[in-house]
Amino acid sequence: MGSEGFAHVRFIGYAIPTAPAMIVPLGNPDRGSAMGGTYLGLGDVAADVGGRLSVMRAAVHAARDALPEGETDVLNVFVAPEFFWHGPQGPYLHATGAPDPVDHILERLAAEFPPDEYPNWVFVFGTAVTAAADDPREVFSRATTTVRNGVVADLAHRYRQAAADDAAKVFDMIDDYLQWGHAHPVVQVRNRALIVSATPLGSAGATFAAHTATTDKVFDSAEDLVLWDVTGRDDVVTEQMSAHPYVDLSAGDLKRDPFDAHAILRLGTTDGPATDIAVEICLDHADARLRGAMSRTRWPRGDDGIDLQIVPSCGATLAPGSIASTAGGYAFNVDGQLAVGDSILPAGSGSVFGVRSAYGNYVDPANPRYRAHTQLAGVVSAAVGDDGRSPSASDAELARFADDLVTVVPVTAPPTLDTFFAGGPGALHIYGLRAPLPLGPR
């Protein structure tokens, strides 16, 4: 802990709504739910990436301009929400064997935010959603695609007409059908967090040094993608068509390669005391991916563990049974769909769905249905046991934060914002702007 000369850490969350446009929620919209909607964006991948990059640039520059000058021992951890990078069909589609759009995005990000200008920053630039399809027209016209989409759209329509027990039963039918679709996908969708670091990234599980990396989402939720396009388009990838590729977690989650599907990276390549960062996307956190693999994760030293657990999401919060950071570590969630805590207030601290934390909210003043939040928990003592439901297990003990830990900084987005995002420019939430948090055991 505290490697590479960093004694303190500051968390910067870009709270921007990343849910689809014209959203129609099914289930509880305040806890994440399945949804209809329509994807915004440009059909040309390079143009779409450039437009979204202009939004990200405005946020990063606003964060940089707000920070004190002359710091050398503070690690700035910047995080954006899940589903920041996608196209009008949902995933960026590409032919098998063609260049992966994620490679292009990472190249643009690395060039835009170089190490000499951001020497003590680690960025998690949200997630990018991609899928391989050699002939998209055939995929969308396939009988199983049209049947699945028709069934789900009909059920969603009936759900919105129903009440009480009928609505609950119809929702169960939708959920069961989605699970069947996940087990028999038409397309494999990869949802990857994009990581850029000035300090070289390595791993406790292998020897490498890189300034960019990715980590994959494993679990399929009901709201990774829309259930139906509300404008009537039939050329979009829906939830019932898709699934994520299998990831082998039998030996834990240490990365062997910067671009493999695993979650845990090391800041720096030292064999001595180090800072280990894990990126766990949305439902992976709710399903305790990292905590559930604690005993299987083959740390080379007995005192190793996750120091910074980063959770980009679009419809999730930190979960008490899923916090896997070691004592003195942190869990940081940046979400593009929900508000938390006292959602009337832009920032505060307290218990959020059972997690003692500090938090910040953003609600689009033009359309309050579009929301985002950030949430930080500090670990006093680590969780015991992989399964928090076990009688012998215990969840992490969490620190109490002051109500004024979070500083809200506005973001002035470019004029093209509405081409890509439905909920306004969002805001920055900076945790420890003037008094960064200790990076090490408390």
Beta strands, then each sheet from edge to edge (+ up, - down):
strand 1: 8-15
strand 2: 21-26
strand 3: 34-38
strand 4: 74-80
strand 5: 92-94
strand 6: 121-132
strand 7: 187-203
strand 8: 206-216
strand 9: 242-243
strand 10: 264-267
strand 11: 275-279
strand 12: 308-313
strand 13: 330-335
strand 14: 347-352
strand 15: 355-363
strand 16: 371-381
strand 17: 397-398
strand 18: 406-410
strand 19: 427-431
strand 20: 437-438
sheet 1: 5+ 6+ 4+ 1+ 19- 18+
sheet 2: 5+ 6+ 4+ 1+ 20-
sheet 3: 2+ 3-
sheet 4: 5+ 6+ 7- 8+
sheet 5: 5+ 6+ 7- 9-
sheet 6: 5+ 6+ 7- 10+ 11- 12- 13- 16+ 15- 14+
sheet 7: 5+ 6+ 7- 10+ 11- 12- 13- 16+ 17-
end
